[in-house]
């Protein structure tokens, strides 16, 4: 039996939870979109991972690779890396409180969970969140073994 490369994350521990990040470190790579649809997600992940390992950066566990839209045509892929010295300009930190919504489904369901988290923040605050991040918590191979794609969306609360 082939081993899973992605941890089997319990979505109940993430769904409808407030998450606080304090200087969480990410390595950023550009992502090209067409009307919110990623065009180069696979290559952005492959090239991003190769670049961060070449620089000696190490991924945090569980590996968290986020997608963030910056507009209709641009976004970024963010790799959660361990803190270190001599980090370059492609490294950024994220701090703040976020509301998480989690579902298991298919890749096409990402928009659904993003809308759910945006609506939930809008009901709480009376306005839309400034930032939304989407985490595909398992790869396609592991998704088949784990009963579906695990998607967690994070929307900034403050």
N, C-alpha and C positions, 0 to 999 in steps of 0.2 A: 504494500500500500504506500502510495506517494505521500510524503510529509507536506503539511501546510506551511507556507512561508509567512502567512499573516496570522496574528493572534486572533482567536475567536472572541471578539469584544462583545460584552453583554450590553446591548443597547438600552436596557432598562436603567443602567447606571448613568446614562447620558441624557435620556429623553426628559424634557421639561426641567432640566437642572440648570441652576446658575453656576457658571464656571468663572473662576477668577484667574487670570494670567498675570504674572508679575515678571516683566522682562523676559518673556518666552522668546527664545532666539530662533530665527528662521533664515534660511538661505533662499534668496528669491531668483526666479527665472521668468522671463517674459512668456506670456501666453497670448496667442492671437485668437480672436473671436470673430464670428460673423453673426450679428444680431443675438448675442449672448451664447452662441454655440461654439465651444472650443474647437479650433481647427488643428491644433498641434499638441494636444495634451500628452499623447504617448511620447513624442519626441522631446517635449519640454521636460518630462519626468526623466527620460533616459539621459538626456544631455545634462540636466541639472544634477542628477545623482553622480554622473561621471565627473562633473566639474567640482562638486563639493568633496568627493573622495580624493580627487587629485590635489586639492588644497589641504588635505589632512583633516577635514571636518568629519565628525562622527554623528550619525543620526541618533536621536533620543529613542527610547523604547517606551511604549509601542511606537513604531514609525508613524509619524503623522505628516502626510503630504496634503496640504490644503490648496484649494483653488479659490481665487478671489477675482471678481470682475472689477475693472476700473472704468468700464464704459461698455458701449455696444461692441467695440472692436478690439479692446485690449484688456488684459488681465495679467495675473501672475500665478505661478505655481510656487508654493512656499514649503520648504522642507524643514521640519523641526530638528535643529542640530544642538549638540551639547555646547554649553558656554565655553569659551576659550579665549586665548590671547591672539592678537594680530588678526582680527576678523576684518574682512575686506568690505568694500562699499555695497556689495550685494547682500550683506547680512543686515537684518533689521530685527528690532525687538518689538514685541506686541505686549501691551499691558492693558488691563481693564476687565470689566465684568461683562460676561456674555451669557445669553440664554441659548441653550442647546436643544435642538429637536432631532430625533433620530428615527429612522425607518429602515426596514429591510425590504428590498424590492429589486428593481432593475436600474441601470444607469439613467434611463429616461425619466425616472422618478425624482431626480435631483431637483428639478424645478418645483415639484410638489412640496418637498420638505423645506426648500428655501421660502416659498410662499407662506408655509405654516409658521415658520419662525419669524418672518417679517410681520405677519398678522398678529402673532402673540405679543411681540414687542410694541406694535402700534396700539394694541388694547391696553397694555400696561402704562405706556408713556404718553400716548396720544399723538405720537409722530413716528415716522419711519426710522429704522436704525441707520446709522452712518456707514456701517461696515457689516458685510456678511461674508463668511468663509464657509466653504463646503469641504468636508473630509470624506473621501471614499475610503472606508476603513478596512477594505479587503480588496485584493487583486481579483481579476476575473477567474483565475484558476481556483483560488480559495473560496470565492463567492459560490461556485458550483457546489463545493463540499460543505459550505456553511449555510446553504439554503437560500442564498440571495445576496445581492450587493448591499452592504451596510453603509448607509449614508448618514452623516451627522452634519447639520448646519448650525453654525454659530452666528448669532447676531449681537452686535454691541449694544449693551444696555446703558452705558455711561460714556 
